[in-house]
Amino acid sequence: MLLLGALTTIRTQVEDSVYFRYSPETGWAVGNDQFRARFRQEADATFRWVDLADSSGYTLWEGSLSEPSSPINLRIDNTYINAKTPLRLVDQRGFSARNGGKGLAIVFRDLTDQFELELNLEIHPGHPILHHQLRVKNLGGSPVYFRANDVLSYAPKIEQTDYRVFRVNQWSVLGAGRNFETLSTTLAQSLQRVTLQTGAGGMQCTWLAIAKKDNVGLLAGWEFDGRAAAVVQRKQDVVDLSVNVNGLMHPVDAQDWYEAPAAFIGIFIGDWDEAGYRTQRYAEAALAPVVKDEKFPYIAWDSWGYENQIHEVKLRREADLAAARGVELFIVDLGWAKRMGDWEADPEKFPSGMRALSDYVHSKGMKFGLHFVLSEAMADSKVLQDHPDWACSTNYNYQGAVSLALAHKPVQDWVIEQGVRIIRDYNVDWILQDGQTMVKQCTNRNLSYDYRDWNYAGDAGLNRILHEIQTQTPNTVWENCANGGNMMTFSMVRNYVTSITNDASGALGSRQGLFGASFPFPPRYTDRYMPSGKMTGYNTRSFMFGGPWILMNRLAELDGDELDFLSGEIQTYKEMRQSIRNGKVLHLSARPALGRTDAIESYNPALDQAIAVVVRDHSGTDRYTLRFRDLIATHTYRVSFADDRRILTMTGEQLMRSGVGVNLPERESGEIVYARPLVP
């Protein structure tokens, strides 16, 4: 057990290279065999970030003495506590985290003993990333308001070089034209800045990367489903990074705690793919729920191909066909309940009951999934008839429903009760959570939260609902769908096993969404819905790479040849999904577009194996030169294809430099290329 109770010189080494070192003279050094972060309390008692270094101890990003920064940066009423505030160190202690991670809690008090500040630093072995979260206790005798909080306050010293800032849009179904576009901006002059608006319904994902000369990079992510404003600004002396919680007005009673959104910051050397890979491997190790089933990510079928025109006879027929094709998860989408808010199976559609259908699906060897809109209810539902004051002041108009005030504790209690009952009564393995803008602007008065604090309170309410239902039903996993991928945050990663990227937007739209989302998020968080269409390799291979592949095809309307083709494609997906889940995503072409051929690769270093999906979308040539990346140049690989019968033997150097020709005979074509090492 790691014990850091004394406030004198400490040097503690723990297993798997994670270490925490402290002395009053030099401050804190935390790290592992990948990197090191340092913090120091200065002679004037201020606490500041010092630097981030690589595995050799070479400083890559250094804090400024003239403009110091600190992960402690907030406003409580009219009191500011930041890198310029004297603090008194009162304690430090160690704790354990998942997968071998270790943490250090550093505890300060302000000089008036009004607030206790606990900064929790967390390191995982093998990952060049520091995770931190701030907790603040109100030691006074009366309530206070937390009015501002910068959860990622770092300001590296400026160098004479350009700084490139990379970020990724979210998805929007509301006509905003967003589909995970990547954005790169160069900050070459003082006062240039980049802004991000993140969280549920926001513009961008909660992640960014910064690179300077020699591809020395800084990556950062934050865990907040509410709205936050991130800024990267080049100033005269520093590159200032900040992520502020929007509209914070959070009351904290005497002797109670405020918990800031958690965040992480780390280093990389290389391109944006390397920044993404470092983030993804860290997210899998430290944040994401563990899925012990080796079959995951699943091949699934979802009923929305029929929209809400579903009934038990139709779904049993689809379950027969899906199971025969090798589908592993069968999801009943919107339309199964009496109405949104009245979460009981419609007796006209399901006269035998939903449990009977669930049992039938399970008898076919598949998992059973159910659509649940926890944040909405129809105006004529019993819950809104009984509690009209539970309606949110802003209605987000999801499928004609009324939005609920999820920040209100009685609403949370009711949703938790409904969710637990549904899962237990219907024996649900998988919840497809849907809704529009999950953290809602709700300024109703006389509810259980301060109406001015709807953003922070809404985030806390959503997370409480998920935590309570998942704690009571631990064998059921959740998929994030906020009417598409418009809540792509690292809080989402903690709460769900996967997330939709873009909704059922076709083959090209699916590849476009995958292209951007697969920078910040692990491949399993890029699930895609395949709508009805031609059963061709172009279509199927546009949906295979990444997370769960979810069919919305009306299987009963496919002929025998189409069903046989689908069976083969499902088997292909199953053979490559684990390698892709654990691999490094490499974007080999520009963003997919009509008139282009696009290619994306996964390289699995543990297997020394690469898989590339190449898709021709009406481009002018039927042959594409595929150049793999990240192979071992001196190794020899066996190259094969899903359709092409050629078998090639090439070195890693040949595959990366000269490439291999991929035949794409149709204007809409898709091919899968494998590079597997030859064992001597």
C-alpha positions as CSV (number, residue, x, y, z in Angstrom):
1,M,0.0,0.0,0.0
2,L,1.3,3.5,-0.9
3,L,1.4,5.7,2.1
4,L,2.3,9.4,1.8
5,G,1.1,10.8,5.1
6,A,4.2,12.7,6.2
7,L,5.0,16.2,4.8
8,T,8.8,15.7,4.7
9,T,11.0,14.3,2.0
10,I,9.4,11.3,0.3
11,R,10.6,9.0,-2.4
12,T,8.2,6.2,-3.1
13,Q,8.4,3.7,-6.0
14,V,5.5,1.5,-6.7
15,E,4.9,-1.5,-9.0
16,D,4.9,-1.0,-12.8
17,S,7.1,2.1,-12.7
18,V,4.4,4.5,-11.3
19,Y,6.0,6.8,-8.8
20,F,5.3,9.8,-6.6
21,R,8.1,11.9,-5.1
22,Y,8.0,14.8,-2.8
23,S,10.2,17.1,-0.9
24,P,9.5,20.6,0.4
25,E,12.4,22.0,-1.6
26,T,11.6,20.6,-5.0
27,G,7.9,19.8,-4.8
28,W,6.1,16.9,-6.4
29,A,7.2,14.6,-9.2
30,V,4.7,12.1,-10.5
31,G,5.1,9.7,-13.4
32,N,6.1,6.4,-14.8
33,D,8.5,5.0,-17.4
34,Q,6.7,7.1,-20.1
35,F,6.7,10.6,-18.7
36,R,6.9,12.8,-15.6
37,A,4.9,15.8,-14.4
38,R,6.1,18.2,-11.7
39,F,4.4,20.6,-9.4
40,R,5.8,22.9,-6.7
41,Q,4.8,25.1,-3.8
42,E,6.9,28.3,-4.0
43,A,8.4,30.3,-1.2
44,D,5.3,32.5,-1.2
45,A,3.1,29.3,-0.6
46,T,1.6,29.4,-4.1
47,F,1.1,26.1,-5.9
48,R,1.9,25.8,-9.6
49,W,2.5,23.4,-12.4
50,V,6.3,23.1,-13.3
51,D,6.6,20.9,-16.4
52,L,5.9,17.7,-18.4
53,A,8.9,15.6,-19.4
54,D,9.6,12.5,-21.5
55,S,10.8,9.2,-20.2
56,S,14.4,10.4,-20.1
57,G,13.5,13.4,-18.0
58,Y,13.8,15.9,-20.9
59,T,11.4,18.8,-20.5
60,L,8.9,19.0,-23.4
61,W,6.4,21.5,-21.9
62,E,7.5,23.9,-19.2
63,G,5.4,26.2,-17.0
64,S,6.1,29.9,-16.8
65,L,7.3,31.7,-13.7
66,S,5.9,35.0,-15.0
67,E,2.4,33.6,-15.8
68,P,2.1,30.5,-13.5
69,S,-0.7,28.0,-13.9
70,S,-2.3,25.4,-11.7
71,P,-5.0,22.7,-11.9
72,I,-6.5,24.5,-9.0
73,N,-8.3,27.4,-10.6
74,L,-11.7,28.5,-9.4
75,R,-13.9,31.3,-8.0
76,I,-16.0,30.8,-4.9
77,D,-18.3,33.8,-4.4
78,N,-15.8,36.6,-4.8
79,T,-12.8,34.6,-3.7
80,Y,-10.3,33.5,-6.4
81,I,-8.1,30.5,-5.8
82,N,-5.5,29.8,-8.4
83,A,-1.7,29.7,-9.1
84,K,-1.3,33.1,-7.4
85,T,-3.1,32.2,-4.1
86,P,-1.0,31.2,-1.1
87,L,-2.1,27.8,0.3
88,R,-1.2,25.8,3.3
89,L,-0.3,22.1,2.7
90,V,-2.0,20.0,5.4
91,D,-1.9,16.4,4.1
92,Q,-1.1,14.0,1.3
93,R,-2.0,10.4,0.9
94,G,-2.0,7.6,-1.7
95,F,-4.8,5.6,-3.2
96,S,-5.2,2.8,-5.7
97,A,-6.9,3.1,-9.1
98,R,-8.0,0.4,-11.7
99,N,-5.6,-1.6,-13.8
100,G,-2.5,-0.9,-11.6
101,G,-3.1,2.9,-11.5
102,K,-2.0,4.8,-8.4
103,G,-3.1,8.1,-7.1
104,L,-1.9,10.9,-4.8
105,A,-4.3,13.2,-2.9
106,I,-2.6,16.6,-2.1
107,V,-4.7,18.5,0.5
108,F,-4.4,22.3,1.0
109,R,-6.3,24.9,2.9
110,D,-6.5,28.6,2.1
111,L,-4.9,30.8,4.7
112,T,-8.2,31.7,6.3
113,D,-9.2,28.1,6.8
114,Q,-12.4,28.7,4.9
115,F,-11.8,26.0,2.2
116,E,-10.1,22.7,2.0
117,L,-8.8,21.8,-1.5
118,E,-8.1,18.1,-2.3
119,L,-6.2,17.7,-5.6
120,N,-6.2,14.0,-6.7
121,L,-3.5,13.1,-9.2
122,E,-3.6,9.7,-10.9
123,I,-1.1,7.9,-13.0
124,H,-1.4,4.5,-14.8
125,P,1.6,2.4,-15.8
126,G,2.6,2.6,-19.5
127,H,0.6,5.8,-20.3
128,P,2.2,9.3,-20.6
129,I,-0.9,10.9,-19.1
130,L,-1.8,12.6,-15.8
131,H,-5.4,12.5,-14.6
132,H,-6.5,15.0,-12.0
133,Q,-9.7,16.0,-10.2
134,L,-10.3,18.8,-7.6
135,R,-12.6,18.5,-4.6
136,V,-13.3,21.5,-2.4
137,K,-14.9,21.4,1.1
138,N,-16.7,24.5,2.4
139,L,-15.3,24.7,6.0
140,G,-17.4,27.8,6.8
141,G,-20.7,28.0,8.6
142,S,-22.8,29.2,5.7
143,P,-23.4,28.2,2.1
144,V,-21.2,29.5,-0.7
145,Y,-21.5,29.6,-4.5
146,F,-18.9,28.1,-6.8
147,R,-19.0,30.6,-9.7
148,A,-16.1,29.6,-12.0
149,N,-13.9,26.6,-12.5
150,D,-11.1,26.1,-15.1
151,V,-10.6,22.3,-15.0
152,L,-7.6,22.3,-17.4
153,S,-5.5,25.4,-16.4
154,Y,-2.1,25.0,-18.0
155,A,0.1,27.6,-19.6
156,P,3.3,26.3,-21.1
157,K,6.1,28.8,-21.7
158,I,6.1,30.1,-25.3
159,E,8.8,29.1,-27.7
160,Q,9.8,30.6,-31.1
161,T,7.7,28.2,-33.2
162,D,4.2,27.7,-34.5
163,Y,1.7,25.8,-32.5
164,R,-0.9,23.6,-34.3
165,V,-4.1,22.9,-32.5
166,F,-6.2,19.8,-33.5
167,R,-9.8,19.1,-32.5
168,V,-12.9,17.1,-33.7
169,N,-16.5,18.2,-34.2
170,Q,-19.4,16.2,-32.8
171,W,-22.4,15.0,-34.7
172,S,-25.7,16.9,-35.1
173,V,-29.0,15.8,-36.5
174,L,-30.4,19.3,-36.2
175,G,-29.2,20.7,-39.5
176,A,-26.0,22.1,-38.2
177,G,-24.0,20.0,-40.7
178,R,-21.6,18.5,-38.2
179,N,-20.3,15.0,-38.8
180,F,-17.0,14.6,-36.9
181,E,-15.0,16.9,-39.1
182,T,-11.4,17.4,-38.0
183,L,-10.2,20.9,-37.5
184,S,-6.5,22.0,-37.4
185,T,-5.4,25.6,-36.8
186,T,-1.9,27.1,-36.6
187,L,-1.2,29.7,-33.9
188,A,1.6,31.7,-35.4
189,Q,1.1,35.1,-33.8
190,S,0.4,36.4,-30.3
191,L,-3.3,36.6,-29.3
192,Q,-4.4,34.0,-31.9
193,R,-6.8,31.5,-30.3
194,V,-8.9,28.4,-30.9
195,T,-12.2,27.8,-29.1
196,L,-14.2,24.7,-28.5
197,Q,-17.8,24.4,-27.2
198,T,-18.2,20.9,-25.8
199,G,-20.7,18.7,-24.0
200,A,-24.2,17.5,-24.8
201,G,-25.4,19.4,-27.8
202,G,-22.1,21.3,-28.2
203,M,-19.9,21.7,-31.2
204,Q,-16.8,19.7,-30.5
205,C,-15.7,16.6,-28.6
206,T,-14.0,17.1,-25.2
207,W,-10.5,16.5,-26.5
208,L,-7.7,18.5,-28.2
209,A,-4.1,18.1,-29.2
210,I,-1.4,20.7,-29.6
211,A,1.9,20.2,-31.5
212,K,5.0,22.3,-31.9
213,K,8.3,21.8,-33.6
214,D,9.6,18.3,-34.1
215,N,6.0,17.0,-33.5
216,V,6.3,17.4,-29.8
217,G,2.7,17.2,-28.6
218,L,0.4,17.9,-25.7
219,L,-3.0,16.1,-25.5
220,A,-5.9,16.9,-23.1
221,G,-9.4,15.6,-22.4
222,W,-12.1,16.4,-19.9
223,E,-15.0,14.5,-18.3
224,F,-18.0,16.7,-18.4
225,D,-21.3,16.1,-20.2
226,G,-22.5,19.6,-19.6
227,R,-21.4,22.6,-21.7
228,A,-17.8,23.8,-21.3
229,A,-15.7,26.3,-23.2
230,A,-12.2,25.4,-24.1
231,V,-9.6,27.9,-25.3
232,V,-6.1,27.6,-26.5
233,Q,-4.5,31.0,-26.9
234,R,-1.0,32.1,-27.9
235,K,0.1,35.0,-25.7
236,Q,3.3,36.8,-25.5
237,D,4.9,34.6,-22.8
238,V,2.7,31.4,-22.8
239,V,0.4,29.2,-24.7
240,D,-2.7,29.3,-22.4
241,L,-5.0,26.3,-22.2
242,S,-8.3,26.5,-20.3
243,V,-11.5,24.6,-20.0
244,N,-14.2,26.4,-18.1
245,V,-17.6,25.1,-17.0
246,N,-20.3,27.2,-18.6
247,G,-22.6,29.2,-16.3
248,L,-21.4,27.7,-13.1
249,M,-23.5,28.9,-10.1
250,H,-23.3,25.9,-7.8
251,P,-24.3,26.2,-4.1
252,V,-22.4,24.2,-1.5
253,D,-23.6,24.1,2.0
254,A,-21.4,24.4,5.1
255,Q,-19.2,21.3,5.5
256,D,-20.2,20.0,2.1
257,W,-18.1,19.3,-1.0
258,Y,-17.9,20.6,-4.5
259,E,-16.5,18.1,-7.1
260,A,-15.0,19.6,-10.2
261,P,-15.1,17.7,-13.5
262,A,-12.1,15.5,-13.9
263,A,-9.6,16.0,-16.7
264,F,-6.3,14.6,-18.1
265,I,-3.2,15.9,-19.8
266,G,-0.4,14.1,-21.5
267,I,2.4,14.1,-24.0
268,F,3.0,12.5,-27.4
269,I,5.6,12.8,-30.1
270,G,4.3,12.3,-33.6
271,D,1.3,13.0,-35.7
272,W,-2.4,13.3,-34.7
273,D,-2.8,9.5,-35.1
274,E,-0.2,9.2,-32.3
275,A,-2.1,11.7,-30.2
276,G,-5.3,9.7,-30.7
277,Y,-3.6,6.3,-30.0
278,R,-2.1,7.5,-26.7
279,T,-5.5,8.9,-25.7
280,Q,-7.4,5.8,-26.7
281,R,-5.1,3.3,-24.9
282,Y,-5.3,5.4,-21.8
283,A,-9.1,5.6,-22.0
284,E,-9.3,1.9,-22.2
285,A,-7.0,1.4,-19.3
286,A,-8.2,4.1,-16.9
287,L,-11.7,5.2,-17.9
288,A,-13.9,2.9,-20.0
289,P,-16.1,0.1,-18.5
290,V,-14.6,-3.3,-18.8
291,V,-16.5,-5.7,-21.1
292,K,-15.3,-9.2,-20.3
293,D,-17.1,-10.8,-23.2
294,E,-14.5,-11.6,-25.9
295,K,-17.1,-11.3,-28.6
296,F,-17.5,-7.6,-28.0
297,P,-17.9,-5.3,-30.0
298,Y,-21.0,-7.2,-31.1
299,I,-22.7,-7.6,-34.4
300,A,-26.2,-6.4,-33.7
301,W,-29.6,-6.0,-35.2
302,D,-31.9,-3.0,-34.4
303,S,-35.6,-2.7,-35.2
304,W,-35.5,0.9,-36.3
305,G,-35.5,-0.2,-39.9
306,Y,-39.2,-0.7,-39.3
307,E,-39.4,2.6,-37.2
308,N,-42.2,2.3,-34.7
309,Q,-44.2,-0.2,-36.8
310,I,-43.1,-3.2,-34.7
311,H,-44.9,-6.1,-33.0
312,E,-43.9,-9.4,-31.5
313,V,-44.7,-11.6,-34.6
314,K,-42.5,-9.4,-36.8
315,L,-39.7,-9.3,-34.3
316,R,-39.7,-13.0,-33.7
317,R,-39.3,-13.5,-37.4
318,E,-36.4,-11.1,-37.5
319,A,-34.9,-12.8,-34.4
320,D,-34.9,-16.1,-36.3
321,L,-33.2,-14.7,-39.3
322,A,-30.7,-12.6,-37.3
323,A,-29.6,-15.6,-35.1
324,A,-29.2,-17.7,-38.2
325,R,-26.9,-15.1,-39.7
326,G,-24.7,-14.9,-36.6
327,V,-26.1,-11.8,-35.0
328,E,-25.2,-11.6,-31.3
329,L,-27.3,-8.7,-30.0
330,F,-31.0,-8.1,-30.8
331,I,-32.2,-4.5,-30.0
332,V,-35.9,-3.4,-29.9
333,D,-35.8,0.3,-30.7
334,L,-38.3,3.1,-30.1
335,G,-42.0,2.1,-30.3
336,W,-42.1,-0.8,-27.9
337,A,-43.7,1.1,-25.0
338,K,-47.2,2.5,-24.6
339,R,-45.6,5.9,-25.0
340,M,-42.4,7.6,-24.0
341,G,-42.7,8.1,-20.2
342,D,-45.1,5.2,-19.8
343,W,-42.4,2.6,-19.8
344,E,-44.4,-0.6,-20.1
345,A,-44.7,-2.7,-23.3
346,D,-47.6,-1.8,-25.6
347,P,-50.1,-4.7,-25.0
348,E,-51.4,-4.4,-28.6
349,K,-48.0,-4.8,-30.1
350,F,-46.8,-7.3,-27.5
351,P,-49.8,-9.3,-26.2
352,S,-47.4,-12.0,-24.9
353,G,-45.4,-9.3,-23.0
354,M,-41.9,-8.0,-23.5
355,R,-40.4,-10.6,-21.2
356,A,-41.7,-13.3,-23.6
357,L,-39.9,-11.7,-26.5
358,S,-36.7,-11.3,-24.4
359,D,-36.8,-15.0,-23.5
360,Y,-37.3,-15.9,-27.1
361,V,-34.3,-13.8,-28.2
362,H,-32.2,-15.4,-25.4
363,S,-33.3,-18.8,-26.5
364,K,-31.7,-18.1,-29.9
365,G,-28.4,-17.4,-28.3
366,M,-28.5,-13.6,-28.6
367,K,-28.4,-10.8,-26.1
368,F,-31.5,-8.7,-25.7
369,G,-31.3,-4.9,-26.0
370,L,-34.0,-2.3,-25.4
371,H,-34.3,1.4,-26.3
372,F,-34.8,3.8,-23.3
373,V,-35.4,7.5,-23.6
374,L,-34.7,8.5,-20.0
375,S,-34.8,12.2,-20.6
376,E,-38.2,12.6,-22.4
377,A,-41.9,11.8,-21.9
378,M,-45.0,12.4,-24.0
379,A,-47.3,15.2,-22.8
380,D,-50.1,12.7,-22.1
381,S,-47.9,10.3,-20.2
382,K,-48.9,9.6,-16.6
383,V,-45.7,11.0,-15.2
384,L,-46.3,14.4,-16.8
385,Q,-50.0,14.3,-16.0
386,D,-49.1,13.7,-12.3
387,H,-46.1,16.1,-12.3
388,P,-46.5,18.8,-14.9
389,D,-43.8,20.8,-13.1
390,W,-41.2,18.1,-14.1
391,A,-41.3,19.4,-17.7
392,C,-38.1,21.2,-18.7
393,S,-38.3,24.9,-19.5
394,T,-36.6,24.2,-22.8
395,N,-38.2,21.5,-24.9
396,Y,-35.7,19.7,-27.2
397,N,-38.5,18.1,-29.4
398,Y,-37.3,14.5,-29.5
399,Q,-39.9,12.6,-31.5
400,G,-42.7,14.8,-30.3
401,A,-42.0,14.3,-26.6
402,V,-41.5,16.8,-23.8
403,S,-38.1,17.1,-22.2
404,L,-37.8,16.3,-18.5
405,A,-35.9,18.4,-15.9
406,L,-33.2,15.8,-15.2
407,A,-31.4,18.1,-12.8
408,H,-34.4,17.8,-10.4
409,K,-33.8,15.0,-7.8
410,P,-37.4,13.7,-7.8
411,V,-37.2,13.3,-11.6
412,Q,-33.9,11.4,-11.2
413,D,-35.5,9.1,-8.6
414,W,-38.4,8.3,-10.9
415,V,-36.1,7.6,-13.9
416,I,-33.9,5.4,-11.7
417,E,-36.9,3.4,-10.6
418,Q,-38.2,3.1,-14.2
419,G,-34.8,2.0,-15.5
420,V,-34.2,-0.7,-12.8
421,R,-37.7,-2.0,-13.2
422,I,-37.4,-2.3,-17.0
423,I,-34.1,-4.1,-16.9
424,R,-35.2,-6.6,-14.3
425,D,-38.7,-7.2,-15.6
426,Y,-37.6,-7.7,-19.2
427,N,-34.2,-9.3,-18.5
428,V,-32.4,-6.7,-20.5
429,D,-28.7,-7.1,-21.4
430,W,-28.2,-3.9,-23.3
431,I,-29.7,-0.4,-23.0
432,L,-29.7,1.8,-26.0
433,Q,-30.1,5.2,-24.3
434,D,-31.5,7.9,-26.6
435,G,-32.8,11.4,-26.3
436,Q,-32.0,14.9,-27.5
437,T,-29.3,17.0,-25.7
438,M,-28.9,15.0,-22.5
439,V,-27.9,17.9,-20.3
440,K,-30.7,20.3,-20.9
441,Q,-31.0,24.1,-20.3
442,C,-33.7,24.0,-17.7
443,T,-34.3,27.2,-15.7
444,N,-37.4,26.2,-13.9
445,R,-37.6,27.7,-10.4
446,N,-38.6,26.0,-7.1
447,L,-36.9,22.7,-8.0
448,S,-34.2,20.8,-6.1
449,Y,-31.4,22.8,-7.7
450,D,-30.5,26.4,-8.3
451,Y,-32.1,27.3,-11.7
452,R,-28.9,29.3,-12.6
453,D,-26.9,26.2,-12.1
454,W,-28.7,24.0,-14.7
455,N,-25.5,23.1,-16.6
456,Y,-23.5,21.6,-13.7
457,A,-26.7,20.3,-12.0
458,G,-27.9,18.6,-15.2
459,D,-24.5,16.9,-15.7
460,A,-24.6,15.7,-12.1
461,G,-28.2,14.5,-12.5
462,L,-27.5,12.5,-15.6
463,N,-24.4,10.9,-14.0
464,R,-26.4,10.0,-10.8
465,I,-29.1,8.3,-12.9
466,L,-26.6,6.2,-14.8
467,H,-24.6,5.4,-11.7
468,E,-27.6,4.3,-9.7
469,I,-29.2,2.1,-12.4
470,Q,-25.9,0.5,-13.4
471,T,-25.0,-0.2,-9.7
472,Q,-28.4,-2.0,-9.2
473,T,-28.2,-3.8,-12.5
474,P,-24.5,-4.5,-13.0
475,N,-24.8,-7.1,-15.7
476,T,-26.5,-4.7,-18.1
477,V,-24.3,-2.5,-20.3
478,W,-25.3,0.8,-21.9
479,E,-24.8,2.4,-25.4
480,N,-24.8,6.1,-25.7
481,C,-27.0,7.7,-28.3
482,A,-28.0,11.3,-27.8
483,N,-30.0,11.4,-31.0
484,G,-26.7,10.6,-32.6
485,G,-23.2,11.3,-31.4
486,N,-23.6,14.7,-29.9
487,M,-22.4,13.9,-26.4
488,M,-18.9,12.7,-27.2
489,T,-17.1,13.3,-23.9
490,F,-14.8,11.3,-21.6
491,S,-17.6,11.3,-19.0
492,M,-19.5,9.4,-21.7
493,V,-16.6,7.0,-21.9
494,R,-16.8,6.2,-18.2
495,N,-20.6,5.5,-18.3
496,Y,-21.1,3.6,-21.5
497,V,-19.4,0.6,-23.3
498,T,-19.9,2.3,-26.7
499,S,-21.4,5.3,-28.5
500,I,-23.1,5.9,-31.8
501,T,-21.1,8.2,-34.0
502,N,-23.6,9.5,-36.6
503,D,-27.1,8.2,-36.8
504,A,-28.2,5.9,-39.7
505,S,-26.7,8.3,-42.3
506,G,-25.6,5.9,-45.0
507,A,-22.3,4.4,-46.1
508,L,-20.4,7.6,-46.9
509,G,-21.7,9.4,-43.8
510,S,-20.7,6.4,-41.7
511,R,-17.1,6.5,-42.9
512,Q,-16.9,10.2,-42.4
513,G,-18.1,9.9,-38.8
514,L,-15.6,7.1,-38.2
515,F,-12.8,9.2,-39.7
516,G,-13.1,12.0,-37.1
517,A,-14.4,10.1,-34.0
518,S,-11.5,7.6,-34.2
519,F,-9.0,10.3,-33.3
520,P,-10.0,10.9,-29.7
521,F,-12.0,7.8,-28.9
522,P,-11.2,4.1,-28.8
523,P,-12.5,2.2,-31.9
524,R,-15.3,0.5,-29.8
525,Y,-16.8,4.0,-29.2
526,T,-17.5,4.4,-33.0
527,D,-20.6,2.1,-33.4
528,R,-22.5,2.6,-36.6
529,Y,-26.1,1.9,-37.8
530,M,-26.4,0.3,-41.2
531,P,-29.7,1.3,-42.8
532,S,-31.5,-0.8,-45.4
533,G,-29.8,-0.7,-48.8
534,K,-28.1,-2.9,-51.4
535,M,-26.3,-5.8,-49.8
536,T,-22.9,-5.1,-51.3
537,G,-19.3,-5.0,-50.2
538,Y,-19.4,-1.2,-50.6
539,N,-22.2,-0.9,-48.0
540,T,-21.1,-3.6,-45.5
541,R,-17.5,-2.5,-45.4
542,S,-18.4,1.1,-44.8
543,F,-19.7,0.0,-41.4
544,M,-17.3,-2.7,-40.3
545,F,-14.3,-0.8,-38.9
546,G,-14.5,0.0,-35.2
547,G,-17.2,-0.5,-32.6
548,P,-20.4,-2.6,-32.8
549,W,-21.8,-3.1,-36.3
550,I,-25.6,-2.6,-36.0
551,L,-27.8,-3.7,-38.8
552,M,-31.1,-2.0,-39.4
553,N,-31.9,-4.0,-42.5
554,R,-35.3,-5.7,-42.8
555,L,-33.9,-9.2,-42.9
556,A,-37.3,-10.7,-43.9
557,E,-37.2,-8.7,-47.1
558,L,-33.8,-10.0,-48.2
559,D,-33.5,-13.0,-50.6
560,G,-31.4,-16.1,-50.0
561,D,-28.4,-14.8,-51.8
562,E,-28.4,-11.5,-49.9
563,L,-28.7,-13.4,-46.6
564,D,-25.9,-15.7,-47.5
565,F,-23.7,-12.7,-48.5
566,L,-24.5,-11.0,-45.2
567,S,-23.6,-14.2,-43.3
568,G,-20.1,-14.1,-44.9
569,E,-19.6,-10.4,-44.1
570,I,-20.6,-11.0,-40.5
571,Q,-18.0,-13.7,-40.2
572,T,-15.4,-11.4,-41.7
573,Y,-16.3,-8.7,-39.1
574,K,-16.0,-11.2,-36.3
575,E,-12.6,-12.3,-37.5
576,M,-11.1,-8.8,-37.4
577,R,-13.0,-7.0,-34.6
578,Q,-10.7,-7.9,-31.7
579,S,-7.5,-6.9,-33.6
580,I,-9.1,-3.5,-34.5
581,R,-10.4,-2.9,-31.0
582,N,-6.9,-3.3,-29.6
583,G,-5.0,-1.6,-32.5
584,K,-3.8,1.8,-33.4
585,V,-6.0,3.7,-35.9
586,L,-4.1,5.1,-38.8
587,H,-5.9,7.4,-41.2
588,L,-4.3,6.6,-44.6
589,S,-6.2,9.0,-46.7
590,A,-8.1,12.3,-46.6
591,R,-11.6,12.4,-45.1
592,P,-14.0,10.2,-47.1
593,A,-15.9,12.1,-49.8
594,L,-17.8,11.4,-53.0
595,G,-15.4,10.9,-55.9
596,R,-12.6,9.6,-53.7
597,T,-11.1,6.4,-52.5
598,D,-10.5,6.3,-48.8
599,A,-8.5,4.0,-46.6
600,I,-8.2,3.4,-42.8
601,E,-5.9,1.0,-41.1
602,S,-5.6,-0.7,-37.7
603,Y,-2.2,-1.9,-36.6
604,N,-2.1,-4.2,-33.6
605,P,1.4,-4.1,-32.2
606,A,0.8,-7.1,-29.9
607,L,0.1,-9.2,-33.0
608,D,2.2,-7.3,-35.5
609,Q,-0.8,-7.4,-37.7
610,A,-2.5,-4.7,-39.9
611,I,-6.0,-4.6,-41.3
612,A,-7.0,-1.9,-43.8
613,V,-10.5,-1.1,-45.1
614,V,-10.4,0.6,-48.6
615,V,-13.6,2.0,-50.1
616,R,-14.0,3.4,-53.6
617,D,-16.8,6.0,-53.7
618,H,-17.2,6.9,-57.4
619,S,-13.6,7.7,-57.9
620,G,-12.1,7.7,-61.4
621,T,-9.8,4.7,-61.0
622,D,-10.4,1.1,-60.2
623,R,-7.0,0.6,-58.5
624,Y,-5.7,2.1,-55.3
625,T,-2.1,2.0,-54.0
626,L,-2.4,1.2,-50.3
627,R,0.6,2.2,-48.2
628,F,0.5,0.6,-44.8
629,R,2.0,2.4,-41.8
630,D,3.7,1.4,-38.5
631,L,4.7,-2.0,-39.7
632,I,8.1,-3.3,-38.8
633,A,10.3,-2.6,-41.8
634,T,12.5,-5.7,-41.5
635,H,9.6,-8.2,-41.0
636,T,8.0,-10.2,-43.8
637,Y,4.3,-10.2,-44.1
638,R,1.7,-12.3,-45.9
639,V,-0.8,-10.0,-47.7
640,S,-4.3,-11.2,-48.5
641,F,-7.7,-9.7,-49.3
642,A,-11.3,-10.3,-48.5
643,D,-12.3,-10.6,-52.2
644,D,-9.2,-10.6,-54.3
645,R,-7.6,-14.1,-54.4
646,R,-4.0,-12.9,-54.6
647,I,-1.6,-13.8,-51.9
648,L,1.5,-11.7,-51.7
649,T,4.7,-11.8,-49.6
650,M,6.2,-8.4,-48.9
651,T,8.5,-6.8,-46.3
652,G,7.2,-4.1,-44.0
653,E,9.4,-1.6,-45.8
654,Q,7.9,-2.5,-49.2
655,L,4.4,-2.3,-47.8
656,M,5.0,1.1,-46.3
657,R,7.1,2.6,-49.1
658,S,5.8,1.2,-52.3
659,G,2.5,-0.1,-51.1
660,V,0.2,-2.8,-52.6
661,G,-2.3,-2.4,-55.4
662,V,-5.9,-2.8,-54.3
663,N,-8.4,-3.7,-57.0
664,L,-11.8,-1.9,-56.8
665,P,-13.6,-2.9,-60.0
666,E,-17.0,-1.2,-59.3
667,R,-17.5,2.5,-58.8
668,E,-18.9,1.6,-55.4
669,S,-16.5,-1.0,-54.1
670,G,-15.0,-2.0,-50.8
671,E,-12.0,-4.3,-50.0
672,I,-10.3,-5.4,-46.8
673,V,-6.5,-6.0,-46.9
674,Y,-4.6,-8.0,-44.3
675,A,-0.9,-7.9,-43.5
676,R,0.0,-10.8,-41.2
677,P,3.6,-11.6,-40.1
678,L,5.2,-14.7,-41.6
679,V,6.5,-16.9,-38.8
680,P,9.9,-18.3,-39.6
